[in-house]
């Protein structure tokens, strides 16, 4: 695999969900500089709270104003190959709520 081959996808989350899950981590006003978010540990916290596998790396978080949704760009060798000029595959994480109140990631579909 060459250095140019990237495997990635995008997770779309509703604005209301982001506000509920991440209100203490970031706001729309705080997402203007990706490097600042990365340096402040926001990408790591998003990965942790979404229960993403360790092989997943968050690269970008941005707000799509017209759609009122957030997009989280992730990379992992487990994901499909990203093809230049094409949209990244949409990823859908599936979660399960357990009787003890915990939540676990069941799978991520692309």
Biopython code that builds the backbone (N, CA, C, O; Angstrom):
import numpy as np
from Bio.PDB.StructureBuilder import StructureBuilder

atoms = [
    (1, "UNK", "N", (0.846, -1.177, 0.000)),
    (1, "UNK", "CA", (0.000, 0.000, 0.000)),
    (1, "UNK", "C", (0.892, 1.240, 0.000)),
    (1, "UNK", "O", (1.785, 1.358, 0.839)),
    (2, "UNK", "N", (0.664, 2.146, -0.914)),
    (2, "UNK", "CA", (1.463, 3.363, -0.989)),
    (2, "UNK", "C", (0.984, 4.369, 0.038)),
    (2, "UNK", "O", (-0.094, 4.225, 0.614)),
    (3, "UNK", "N", (1.812, 5.407, 0.265)),
    (3, "UNK", "CA", (1.443, 6.451, 1.223)),
    (3, "UNK", "C", (0.225, 7.230, 0.756)),
    (3, "UNK", "O", (-0.434, 7.878, 1.569)),
    (4, "UNK", "N", (-0.095, 7.184, -0.545)),
    (4, "UNK", "CA", (-1.212, 7.933, -1.092)),
    (4, "UNK", "C", (-2.554, 7.252, -0.829)),
    (4, "UNK", "O", (-3.599, 7.896, -0.922)),
    (5, "UNK", "N", (-2.538, 5.968, -0.504)),
    (5, "UNK", "CA", (-3.781, 5.235, -0.294)),
    (5, "UNK", "C", (-4.299, 5.486, 1.117)),
    (5, "UNK", "O", (-3.658, 5.131, 2.107)),
    (6, "UNK", "N", (-5.461, 6.099, 1.184)),
    (6, "UNK", "CA", (-6.086, 6.379, 2.465)),
    (6, "UNK", "C", (-7.424, 5.670, 2.530)),
    (6, "UNK", "O", (-8.163, 5.627, 1.546)),
    (7, "UNK", "N", (-7.722, 5.132, 3.656)),
    (7, "UNK", "CA", (-8.995, 4.464, 3.890)),
    (7, "UNK", "C", (-9.766, 5.321, 4.879)),
    (7, "UNK", "O", (-9.301, 5.569, 5.991)),
    (8, "UNK", "N", (-10.942, 5.770, 4.473)),
    (8, "UNK", "CA", (-11.663, 6.673, 5.358)),
    (8, "UNK", "C", (-13.137, 6.711, 5.091)),
    (8, "UNK", "O", (-13.660, 6.006, 4.228)),
    (9, "UNK", "N", (-13.799, 7.554, 5.855)),
    (9, "UNK", "CA", (-15.228, 7.732, 5.714)),
    (9, "UNK", "C", (-15.673, 8.941, 6.502)),
    (9, "UNK", "O", (-14.866, 9.614, 7.145)),
    (10, "UNK", "N", (-16.964, 9.210, 6.448)),
    (10, "UNK", "CA", (-17.518, 10.357, 7.146)),
    (10, "UNK", "C", (-18.714, 9.910, 7.981)),
    (10, "UNK", "O", (-19.574, 9.164, 7.513)),
    (11, "UNK", "N", (-18.747, 10.375, 9.207)),
    (11, "UNK", "CA", (-19.864, 10.127, 10.102)),
    (11, "UNK", "C", (-20.648, 11.425, 10.203)),
    (11, "UNK", "O", (-20.087, 12.456, 10.572)),
    (12, "UNK", "N", (-21.936, 11.392, 9.881)),
    (12, "UNK", "CA", (-22.790, 12.579, 9.988)),
    (12, "UNK", "C", (-23.622, 12.469, 11.256)),
    (12, "UNK", "O", (-24.258, 11.446, 11.510)),
    (13, "UNK", "N", (-23.610, 13.527, 12.045)),
    (13, "UNK", "CA", (-24.389, 13.571, 13.278)),
    (13, "UNK", "C", (-25.234, 14.825, 13.317)),
    (13, "UNK", "O", (-24.778, 15.907, 12.946)),
    (14, "UNK", "N", (-26.459, 14.677, 13.765)),
    (14, "UNK", "CA", (-27.367, 15.818, 13.872)),
    (14, "UNK", "C", (-26.816, 16.838, 14.863)),
    (14, "UNK", "O", (-26.194, 16.479, 15.862)),
    (15, "UNK", "N", (-27.053, 18.099, 14.571)),
    (15, "UNK", "CA", (-26.592, 19.174, 15.437)),
    (15, "UNK", "C", (-27.094, 18.988, 16.866)),
    (15, "UNK", "O", (-26.348, 19.217, 17.818)),
    (16, "UNK", "N", (-28.347, 18.577, 17.022)),
    (16, "UNK", "CA", (-28.910, 18.403, 18.362)),
    (16, "UNK", "C", (-28.159, 17.328, 19.152)),
    (16, "UNK", "O", (-27.973, 17.466, 20.361)),
    (17, "UNK", "N", (-27.729, 16.263, 18.479)),
    (17, "UNK", "CA", (-26.973, 15.211, 19.149)),
    (17, "UNK", "C", (-25.604, 15.715, 19.574)),
    (17, "UNK", "O", (-25.156, 15.436, 20.686)),
    (18, "UNK", "N", (-24.943, 16.452, 18.701)),
    (18, "UNK", "CA", (-23.629, 17.014, 19.032)),
    (18, "UNK", "C", (-23.745, 17.941, 20.234)),
    (18, "UNK", "O", (-22.918, 17.891, 21.145)),
    (19, "UNK", "N", (-24.772, 18.789, 20.238)),
    (19, "UNK", "CA", (-24.946, 19.711, 21.362)),
    (19, "UNK", "C", (-25.151, 18.955, 22.665)),
    (19, "UNK", "O", (-24.687, 19.393, 23.718)),
    (20, "UNK", "N", (-25.845, 17.820, 22.601)),
    (20, "UNK", "CA", (-26.091, 17.022, 23.800)),
    (20, "UNK", "C", (-24.834, 16.278, 24.251)),
    (20, "UNK", "O", (-24.512, 16.265, 25.439)),
    (21, "UNK", "N", (-24.132, 15.667, 23.317)),
    (21, "UNK", "CA", (-22.984, 14.825, 23.662)),
    (21, "UNK", "C", (-21.699, 15.592, 23.945)),
    (21, "UNK", "O", (-20.879, 15.164, 24.758)),
    (22, "UNK", "N", (-21.527, 16.734, 23.266)),
    (22, "UNK", "CA", (-20.227, 17.408, 23.301)),
    (22, "UNK", "C", (-20.284, 18.861, 23.759)),
    (22, "UNK", "O", (-19.349, 19.617, 23.492)),
    (23, "UNK", "N", (-21.337, 19.271, 24.430)),
    (23, "UNK", "CA", (-21.475, 20.663, 24.856)),
    (23, "UNK", "C", (-20.294, 21.121, 25.706)),
    (23, "UNK", "O", (-19.908, 22.289, 25.646)),
    (24, "UNK", "N", (-19.720, 20.226, 26.488)),
    (24, "UNK", "CA", (-18.589, 20.586, 27.345)),
    (24, "UNK", "C", (-17.243, 20.523, 26.623)),
    (24, "UNK", "O", (-16.218, 20.908, 27.185)),
    (25, "UNK", "N", (-17.244, 20.038, 25.374)),
    (25, "UNK", "CA", (-15.991, 19.859, 24.639)),
    (25, "UNK", "C", (-15.784, 20.940, 23.591)),
    (25, "UNK", "O", (-14.704, 21.525, 23.507)),
    (26, "UNK", "N", (-16.811, 21.211, 22.787)),
    (26, "UNK", "CA", (-16.679, 22.239, 21.760)),
    (26, "UNK", "C", (-18.049, 22.743, 21.329)),
    (26, "UNK", "O", (-19.074, 22.104, 21.565)),
    (27, "UNK", "N", (-18.034, 23.905, 20.692)),
    (27, "UNK", "CA", (-19.237, 24.511, 20.126)),
    (27, "UNK", "C", (-18.938, 24.842, 18.673)),
    (27, "UNK", "O", (-17.800, 24.719, 18.221)),
    (28, "UNK", "N", (-19.952, 25.256, 17.955)),
    (28, "UNK", "CA", (-19.742, 25.624, 16.554)),
    (28, "UNK", "C", (-18.724, 26.761, 16.431)),
    (28, "UNK", "O", (-17.971, 26.813, 15.459)),
    (29, "UNK", "N", (-18.698, 27.652, 17.390)),
    (29, "UNK", "CA", (-17.742, 28.766, 17.351)),
    (29, "UNK", "C", (-16.303, 28.301, 17.540)),
    (29, "UNK", "O", (-15.366, 29.023, 17.202)),
    (30, "UNK", "N", (-16.129, 27.113, 18.073)),
    (30, "UNK", "CA", (-14.787, 26.604, 18.350)),
    (30, "UNK", "C", (-14.245, 25.725, 17.236)),
    (30, "UNK", "O", (-13.163, 25.155, 17.380)),
    (31, "UNK", "N", (-14.963, 25.599, 16.136)),
    (31, "UNK", "CA", (-14.537, 24.659, 15.092)),
    (31, "UNK", "C", (-13.951, 25.345, 13.871)),
    (31, "UNK", "O", (-14.056, 24.823, 12.761)),
    (32, "UNK", "N", (-13.347, 26.487, 14.055)),
    (32, "UNK", "CA", (-12.812, 27.200, 12.906)),
    (32, "UNK", "C", (-11.400, 26.766, 12.533)),
    (32, "UNK", "O", (-10.984, 26.980, 11.394)),
    (33, "UNK", "N", (-10.663, 26.175, 13.433)),
    (33, "UNK", "CA", (-9.299, 25.768, 13.145)),
    (33, "UNK", "C", (-9.094, 24.331, 13.581)),
    (33, "UNK", "O", (-9.065, 24.045, 14.778)),
    (34, "UNK", "N", (-8.950, 23.422, 12.625)),
    (34, "UNK", "CA", (-8.829, 22.003, 12.924)),
    (34, "UNK", "C", (-7.607, 21.702, 13.792)),
    (34, "UNK", "O", (-7.668, 20.858, 14.686)),
    (35, "UNK", "N", (-6.501, 22.392, 13.526)),
    (35, "UNK", "CA", (-5.290, 22.153, 14.313)),
    (35, "UNK", "C", (-5.486, 22.481, 15.776)),
    (35, "UNK", "O", (-4.962, 21.782, 16.643)),
    (36, "UNK", "N", (-6.232, 23.532, 16.065)),
    (36, "UNK", "CA", (-6.503, 23.904, 17.452)),
    (36, "UNK", "C", (-7.333, 22.816, 18.121)),
    (36, "UNK", "O", (-7.059, 22.439, 19.261)),
    (37, "UNK", "N", (-8.342, 22.311, 17.424)),
    (37, "UNK", "CA", (-9.162, 21.237, 17.984)),
    (37, "UNK", "C", (-8.315, 20.001, 18.270)),
    (37, "UNK", "O", (-8.451, 19.372, 19.320)),
    (38, "UNK", "N", (-7.453, 19.664, 17.341)),
    (38, "UNK", "CA", (-6.588, 18.499, 17.519)),
    (38, "UNK", "C", (-5.668, 18.714, 18.715)),
    (38, "UNK", "O", (-5.517, 17.822, 19.549)),
    (39, "UNK", "N", (-5.050, 19.896, 18.804)),
    (39, "UNK", "CA", (-4.113, 20.192, 19.889)),
    (39, "UNK", "C", (-4.791, 20.213, 21.251)),
    (39, "UNK", "O", (-4.158, 19.893, 22.257)),
    (40, "UNK", "N", (-6.053, 20.581, 21.300)),
    (40, "UNK", "CA", (-6.787, 20.630, 22.571)),
    (40, "UNK", "C", (-7.348, 19.263, 22.961)),
    (40, "UNK", "O", (-7.973, 19.133, 24.014)),
    (41, "UNK", "N", (-7.138, 18.255, 22.138)),
    (41, "UNK", "CA", (-7.603, 16.913, 22.453)),
    (41, "UNK", "C", (-9.052, 16.657, 22.096)),
    (41, "UNK", "O", (-9.623, 15.650, 22.513)),
    (42, "UNK", "N", (-9.665, 17.564, 21.321)),
    (42, "UNK", "CA", (-11.070, 17.397, 20.959)),
    (42, "UNK", "C", (-11.259, 16.175, 20.068)),
    (42, "UNK", "O", (-12.219, 15.428, 20.252)),
    (43, "UNK", "N", (-10.363, 15.955, 19.105)),
    (43, "UNK", "CA", (-10.495, 14.804, 18.218)),
    (43, "UNK", "C", (-10.455, 13.502, 19.022)),
    (43, "UNK", "O", (-11.235, 12.584, 18.765)),
    (44, "UNK", "N", (-9.556, 13.427, 19.980)),
    (44, "UNK", "CA", (-9.437, 12.247, 20.832)),
    (44, "UNK", "C", (-10.694, 12.045, 21.662)),
    (44, "UNK", "O", (-11.162, 10.918, 21.823)),
    (45, "UNK", "N", (-11.241, 13.134, 22.190)),
    (45, "UNK", "CA", (-12.457, 13.049, 23.001)),
    (45, "UNK", "C", (-13.651, 12.616, 22.159)),
    (45, "UNK", "O", (-14.481, 11.837, 22.628)),
    (46, "UNK", "N", (-13.754, 13.105, 20.928)),
    (46, "UNK", "CA", (-14.836, 12.689, 20.030)),
    (46, "UNK", "C", (-14.716, 11.195, 19.742)),
    (46, "UNK", "O", (-15.716, 10.478, 19.786)),
    (47, "UNK", "N", (-13.514, 10.720, 19.450)),
    (47, "UNK", "CA", (-13.304, 9.299, 19.199)),
    (47, "UNK", "C", (-13.728, 8.478, 20.419)),
    (47, "UNK", "O", (-14.377, 7.440, 20.282)),
    (48, "UNK", "N", (-13.361, 8.942, 21.593)),
    (48, "UNK", "CA", (-13.692, 8.226, 22.833)),
    (48, "UNK", "C", (-15.197, 8.197, 23.077)),
    (48, "UNK", "O", (-15.744, 7.139, 23.387)),
    (49, "UNK", "N", (-15.872, 9.324, 22.946)),
    (49, "UNK", "CA", (-17.302, 9.394, 23.246)),
    (49, "UNK", "C", (-18.159, 8.678, 22.205)),
    (49, "UNK", "O", (-19.247, 8.197, 22.523)),
    (50, "UNK", "N", (-17.678, 8.606, 20.971)),
    (50, "UNK", "CA", (-18.394, 7.849, 19.944)),
    (50, "UNK", "C", (-18.050, 6.369, 20.006)),
    (50, "UNK", "O", (-18.576, 5.566, 19.235)),
    (51, "UNK", "N", (-17.155, 6.011, 20.936)),
    (51, "UNK", "CA", (-16.734, 4.620, 21.142)),
    (51, "UNK", "C", (-16.099, 4.022, 19.885)),
    (51, "UNK", "O", (-16.230, 2.825, 19.630)),
    (52, "UNK", "N", (-15.415, 4.851, 19.108)),
    (52, "UNK", "CA", (-14.775, 4.368, 17.883)),
    (52, "UNK", "C", (-13.576, 3.503, 18.228)),
    (52, "UNK", "O", (-12.889, 3.767, 19.215)),
    (53, "UNK", "N", (-13.314, 2.478, 17.437)),
    (53, "UNK", "CA", (-12.162, 1.605, 17.695)),
    (53, "UNK", "C", (-10.852, 2.401, 17.677)),
    (53, "UNK", "O", (-10.769, 3.475, 17.083)),
    (54, "UNK", "N", (-9.839, 1.850, 18.339)),
    (54, "UNK", "CA", (-8.534, 2.519, 18.399)),
    (54, "UNK", "C", (-7.920, 2.709, 17.019)),
    (54, "UNK", "O", (-7.120, 3.623, 16.819)),
    (55, "UNK", "N", (-8.287, 1.854, 16.060)),
    (55, "UNK", "CA", (-7.731, 1.956, 14.716)),
    (55, "UNK", "C", (-8.269, 3.172, 13.955)),
    (55, "UNK", "O", (-7.733, 3.535, 12.908)),
    (56, "UNK", "N", (-9.322, 3.799, 14.476)),
    (56, "UNK", "CA", (-9.915, 4.966, 13.828)),
    (56, "UNK", "C", (-9.214, 6.232, 14.298)),
    (56, "UNK", "O", (-8.942, 6.402, 15.487)),
    (57, "UNK", "N", (-8.927, 7.113, 13.356)),
    (57, "UNK", "CA", (-8.311, 8.395, 13.682)),
    (57, "UNK", "C", (-9.202, 9.497, 13.136)),
    (57, "UNK", "O", (-9.513, 9.518, 11.945)),
    (58, "UNK", "N", (-9.612, 10.413, 14.004)),
    (58, "UNK", "CA", (-10.420, 11.555, 13.576)),
    (58, "UNK", "C", (-9.488, 12.574, 12.932)),
    (58, "UNK", "O", (-8.473, 12.955, 13.515)),
    (59, "UNK", "N", (-9.843, 13.016, 11.713)),
    (59, "UNK", "CA", (-9.016, 13.995, 11.003)),
    (59, "UNK", "C", (-9.641, 15.385, 10.953)),
    (59, "UNK", "O", (-8.927, 16.384, 11.031)),
    (60, "UNK", "N", (-10.954, 15.460, 10.825)),
    (60, "UNK", "CA", (-11.630, 16.756, 10.710)),
    (60, "UNK", "C", (-13.005, 16.668, 11.339)),
    (60, "UNK", "O", (-13.640, 15.613, 11.342)),
    (61, "UNK", "N", (-13.455, 17.795, 11.871)),
    (61, "UNK", "CA", (-14.820, 17.936, 12.377)),
    (61, "UNK", "C", (-15.321, 19.260, 11.820)),
    (61, "UNK", "O", (-14.700, 20.302, 12.026)),
    (62, "UNK", "N", (-16.438, 19.217, 11.119)),
    (62, "UNK", "CA", (-16.972, 20.478, 10.620)),
    (62, "UNK", "C", (-18.489, 20.450, 10.584)),
    (62, "UNK", "O", (-19.114, 19.390, 10.542)),
    (63, "UNK", "N", (-19.055, 21.633, 10.602)),
    (63, "UNK", "CA", (-20.497, 21.812, 10.634)),
    (63, "UNK", "C", (-20.995, 22.149, 9.243)),
    (63, "UNK", "O", (-20.475, 23.059, 8.598)),
    (64, "UNK", "N", (-22.005, 21.418, 8.773)),
    (64, "UNK", "CA", (-22.627, 21.699, 7.485)),
    (64, "UNK", "C", (-23.905, 22.471, 7.765)),
    (64, "UNK", "O", (-24.946, 21.894, 8.079)),
    (65, "UNK", "N", (-23.804, 23.764, 7.645)),
    (65, "UNK", "CA", (-24.878, 24.662, 8.049)),
    (65, "UNK", "C", (-26.195, 24.379, 7.324)),
    (65, "UNK", "O", (-27.246, 24.322, 7.963)),
    (66, "UNK", "N", (-26.155, 24.203, 6.021)),
    (66, "UNK", "CA", (-27.385, 23.980, 5.253)),
    (66, "UNK", "C", (-28.109, 22.705, 5.689)),
    (66, "UNK", "O", (-29.339, 22.657, 5.679)),
    (67, "UNK", "N", (-27.365, 21.692, 6.064)),
    (67, "UNK", "CA", (-27.954, 20.411, 6.463)),
    (67, "UNK", "C", (-28.193, 20.318, 7.972)),
    (67, "UNK", "O", (-28.846, 19.389, 8.448)),
    (68, "UNK", "N", (-27.658, 21.285, 8.717)),
    (68, "UNK", "CA", (-27.760, 21.281, 10.181)),
    (68, "UNK", "C", (-27.217, 19.971, 10.758)),
    (68, "UNK", "O", (-27.827, 19.345, 11.625)),
    (69, "UNK", "N", (-26.044, 19.582, 10.243)),
    (69, "UNK", "CA", (-25.419, 18.368, 10.725)),
    (69, "UNK", "C", (-23.911, 18.560, 10.827)),
    (69, "UNK", "O", (-23.336, 19.442, 10.190)),
    (70, "UNK", "N", (-23.306, 17.742, 11.614)),
    (70, "UNK", "CA", (-21.864, 17.732, 11.781)),
    (70, "UNK", "C", (-21.300, 16.560, 10.994)),
    (70, "UNK", "O", (-21.925, 15.504, 10.888)),
    (71, "UNK", "N", (-20.124, 16.760, 10.450)),
    (71, "UNK", "CA", (-19.423, 15.695, 9.739)),
    (71, "UNK", "C", (-18.088, 15.449, 10.425)),
    (71, "UNK", "O", (-17.335, 16.379, 10.716)),
    (72, "UNK", "N", (-17.820, 14.200, 10.671)),
    (72, "UNK", "CA", (-16.573, 13.799, 11.315)),
    (72, "UNK", "C", (-15.845, 12.885, 10.339)),
    (72, "UNK", "O", (-16.309, 11.783, 10.048)),
    (73, "UNK", "N", (-14.714, 13.340, 9.840)),
    (73, "UNK", "CA", (-13.930, 12.577, 8.869)),
    (73, "UNK", "C", (-12.957, 11.693, 9.645)),
    (73, "UNK", "O", (-12.167, 12.175, 10.456)),
    (74, "UNK", "N", (-13.030, 10.389, 9.378)),
    (74, "UNK", "CA", (-12.175, 9.434, 10.075)),
    (74, "UNK", "C", (-11.380, 8.602, 9.079)),
    (74, "UNK", "O", (-11.770, 8.439, 7.923)),
    (75, "UNK", "N", (-10.259, 8.083, 9.557)),
    (75, "UNK", "CA", (-9.419, 7.204, 8.753)),
    (75, "UNK", "C", (-9.159, 5.936, 9.550)),
    (75, "UNK", "O", (-8.977, 5.982, 10.766)),
    (76, "UNK", "N", (-9.143, 4.813, 8.859)),
    (76, "UNK", "CA", (-8.823, 3.527, 9.480)),
    (76, "UNK", "C", (-8.534, 2.520, 8.376)),
    (76, "UNK", "O", (-9.161, 2.568, 7.317)),
    (77, "UNK", "N", (-7.601, 1.615, 8.607)),
    (77, "UNK", "CA", (-7.361, 0.565, 7.613)),
    (77, "UNK", "C", (-8.576, -0.345, 7.436)),
    (77, "UNK", "O", (-8.664, -1.079, 6.452)),
    (78, "UNK", "N", (-9.512, -0.299, 8.388)),
    (78, "UNK", "CA", (-10.724, -1.112, 8.311)),
    (78, "UNK", "C", (-11.764, -0.542, 7.353)),
    (78, "UNK", "O", (-12.751, -1.209, 7.045)),
    (79, "UNK", "N", (-11.556, 0.676, 6.883)),
    (79, "UNK", "CA", (-12.540, 1.365, 6.043)),
    (79, "UNK", "C", (-12.195, 1.220, 4.568)),
    (79, "UNK", "O", (-11.063, 0.881, 4.221)),
    (80, "UNK", "N", (-13.183, 1.479, 3.690)),
    (80, "UNK", "CA", (-12.920, 1.393, 2.246)),
    (80, "UNK", "C", (-11.868, 2.406, 1.794)),
    (80, "UNK", "O", (-11.652, 3.430, 2.440)),
    (81, "UNK", "N", (-11.232, 2.103, 0.693)),
    (81, "UNK", "CA", (-10.241, 2.993, 0.105)),
    (81, "UNK", "C", (-10.918, 4.275, -0.358)),
    (81, "UNK", "O", (-11.938, 4.227, -1.044)),
    (82, "UNK", "N", (-10.361, 5.412, 0.012)),
    (82, "UNK", "CA", (-10.876, 6.708, -0.433)),
    (82, "UNK", "C", (-10.349, 6.972, -1.841)),
    (82, "UNK", "O", (-9.142, 6.925, -2.079)),
    (83, "UNK", "N", (-11.257, 7.249, -2.766)),
    (83, "UNK", "CA", (-10.882, 7.473, -4.160)),
    (83, "UNK", "C", (-10.954, 8.959, -4.457)),
    (83, "UNK", "O", (-11.976, 9.604, -4.222)),
    (84, "UNK", "N", (-9.858, 9.496, -4.977)),
    (84, "UNK", "CA", (-9.789, 10.925, -5.265)),
    (84, "UNK", "C", (-10.920, 11.333, -6.203)),
    (84, "UNK", "O", (-11.184, 10.666, -7.203)),
    (85, "UNK", "N", (-11.577, 12.429, -5.868)),
    (85, "UNK", "CA", (-12.656, 12.960, -6.689)),
    (85, "UNK", "C", (-14.022, 12.402, -6.339)),
    (85, "UNK", "O", (-15.032, 12.868, -6.865)),
    (86, "UNK", "N", (-14.070, 11.416, -5.461)),
    (86, "UNK", "CA", (-15.348, 10.839, -5.045)),
    (86, "UNK", "C", (-15.591, 11.160, -3.571)),
    (86, "UNK", "O", (-14.654, 11.361, -2.798)),
    (87, "UNK", "N", (-16.870, 11.202, -3.205)),
    (87, "UNK", "CA", (-17.205, 11.440, -1.814)),
    (87, "UNK", "C", (-16.760, 10.259, -0.969)),
    (87, "UNK", "O", (-16.749, 9.115, -1.422)),
    (88, "UNK", "N", (-16.397, 10.561, 0.257)),
    (88, "UNK", "CA", (-16.052, 9.492, 1.191)),
    (88, "UNK", "C", (-17.308, 8.692, 1.522)),
    (88, "UNK", "O", (-18.409, 9.243, 1.519)),
    (89, "UNK", "N", (-17.157, 7.419, 1.803)),
    (89, "UNK", "CA", (-18.329, 6.629, 2.182)),
    (89, "UNK", "C", (-18.937, 7.159, 3.477)),
    (89, "UNK", "O", (-18.228, 7.608, 4.378)),
    (90, "UNK", "N", (-20.247, 7.099, 3.545)),
    (90, "UNK", "CA", (-20.955, 7.497, 4.757)),
    (90, "UNK", "C", (-20.908, 6.323, 5.728)),
    (90, "UNK", "O", (-21.236, 5.193, 5.366)),
    (91, "UNK", "N", (-20.504, 6.597, 6.947)),
    (91, "UNK", "CA", (-20.399, 5.574, 7.975)),
    (91, "UNK", "C", (-21.543, 5.731, 8.970)),
    (91, "UNK", "O", (-21.903, 6.846, 9.347)),
    (92, "UNK", "N", (-22.099, 4.620, 9.381)),
    (92, "UNK", "CA", (-23.184, 4.637, 10.365)),
    (92, "UNK", "C", (-22.804, 3.755, 11.537)),
    (92, "UNK", "O", (-22.804, 2.530, 11.420)),
    (93, "UNK", "N", (-22.476, 4.377, 12.683)),
    (93, "UNK", "CA", (-22.200, 3.565, 13.868)),
    (93, "UNK", "C", (-23.505, 3.072, 14.491)),
    (93, "UNK", "O", (-24.475, 3.824, 14.584)),
    (94, "UNK", "N", (-23.526, 1.818, 14.913)),
    (94, "UNK", "CA", (-24.684, 1.224, 15.582)),
    (94, "UNK", "C", (-24.293, 0.933, 17.027)),
    (94, "UNK", "O", (-23.260, 0.321, 17.300)),
    (95, "UNK", "N", (-25.145, 1.388, 17.943)),
    (95, "UNK", "CA", (-24.868, 1.249, 19.366)),
    (95, "UNK", "C", (-25.933, 0.390, 20.036)),
    (95, "UNK", "O", (-27.043, 0.232, 19.530)),
    (96, "UNK", "N", (-25.565, -0.155, 21.179)),
    (96, "UNK", "CA", (-26.496, -0.935, 21.984)),
    (96, "UNK", "C", (-26.458, -0.402, 23.408)),
    (96, "UNK", "O", (-25.385, -0.212, 23.980)),
    (97, "UNK", "N", (-27.632, -0.162, 23.975)),
    (97, "UNK", "CA", (-27.742, 0.222, 25.381)),
    (97, "UNK", "C", (-27.909, -1.042, 26.201)),
    (97, "UNK", "O", (-28.756, -1.883, 25.901)),
    (98, "UNK", "N", (-27.106, -1.167, 27.224)),
    (98, "UNK", "CA", (-27.140, -2.351, 28.072)),
    (98, "UNK", "C", (-27.981, -2.099, 29.321)),
    (98, "UNK", "O", (-28.238, -0.951, 29.685)),
    (99, "UNK", "N", (-28.402, -3.170, 29.964)),
    (99, "UNK", "CA", (-29.236, -3.064, 31.155)),
    (99, "UNK", "C", (-28.542, -2.316, 32.281)),
    (99, "UNK", "O", (-29.210, -1.690, 33.104)),
    (100, "UNK", "N", (-27.210, -2.370, 32.336)),
    (100, "UNK", "CA", (-26.481, -1.688, 33.408)),
    (100, "UNK", "C", (-26.301, -0.194, 33.137)),
    (100, "UNK", "O", (-25.640, 0.501, 33.909)),
    (101, "UNK", "N", (-26.890, 0.306, 32.038)),
    (101, "UNK", "CA", (-26.805, 1.728, 31.699)),
    (101, "UNK", "C", (-25.645, 2.074, 30.785)),
    (101, "UNK", "O", (-25.543, 3.210, 30.322)),
    (102, "UNK", "N", (-24.777, 1.123, 30.519)),
    (102, "UNK", "CA", (-23.649, 1.388, 29.624)),
    (102, "UNK", "C", (-24.093, 1.290, 28.170)),
    (102, "UNK", "O", (-25.150, 0.743, 27.856)),
    (103, "UNK", "N", (-23.259, 1.834, 27.297)),
    (103, "UNK", "CA", (-23.511, 1.782, 25.861)),
    (103, "UNK", "C", (-22.290, 1.183, 25.206)),
    (103, "UNK", "O", (-21.162, 1.445, 25.624)),
    (104, "UNK", "N", (-22.509, 0.376, 24.174)),
    (104, "UNK", "CA", (-21.380, -0.174, 23.443)),
    (104, "UNK", "C", (-21.608, -0.044, 21.948)),
    (104, "UNK", "O", (-22.741, -0.079, 21.469)),
    (105, "UNK", "N", (-20.526, 0.103, 21.232)),
    (105, "UNK", "CA", (-20.562, 0.139, 19.778)),
    (105, "UNK", "C", (-20.682, -1.291, 19.278)),
    (105, "UNK", "O", (-19.854, -2.141, 19.608)),
    (106, "UNK", "N", (-21.713, -1.558, 18.482)),
    (106, "UNK", "CA", (-21.940, -2.906, 17.967)),
    (106, "UNK", "C", (-21.210, -3.089, 16.641)),
    (106, "UNK", "O", (-20.521, -4.089, 16.437)),
    (107, "UNK", "N", (-21.364, -2.118, 15.741)),
    (107, "UNK", "CA", (-20.704, -2.196, 14.427)),
    (107, "UNK", "C", (-20.748, -0.818, 13.772)),
    (107, "UNK", "O", (-21.478, 0.074, 14.202)),
    (108, "UNK", "N", (-19.952, -0.674, 12.731)),
    (108, "UNK", "CA", (-19.957, 0.541, 11.914)),
    (108, "UNK", "C", (-20.178, 0.095, 10.481)),
    (108, "UNK", "O", (-19.357, -0.627, 9.915)),
    (109, "UNK", "N", (-21.286, 0.525, 9.895)),
    (109, "UNK", "CA", (-21.603, 0.156, 8.519)),
    (109, "UNK", "C", (-21.162, 1.260, 7.568)),
    (109, "UNK", "O", (-21.219, 2.447, 7.888)),
    (110, "UNK", "N", (-20.722, 0.832, 6.394)),
    (110, "UNK", "CA", (-20.380, 1.819, 5.354)),
    (110, "UNK", "C", (-21.185, 1.550, 4.113)),
    (110, "UNK", "O", (-21.048, 2.265, 3.121)),
]
sb = StructureBuilder()
sb.init_structure("model")
sb.init_model(0)
sb.init_chain("A")
sb.init_seg("    ")
for serial, (resi, resn, name, xyz) in enumerate(atoms, 1):
    if name == "N":
        sb.init_residue(resn, " ", resi, " ")
    sb.init_atom(name, np.array(xyz, "f"), 0.0, 1.0, " ", f" {name:<3s}", serial, name[0])
structure = sb.get_structure()
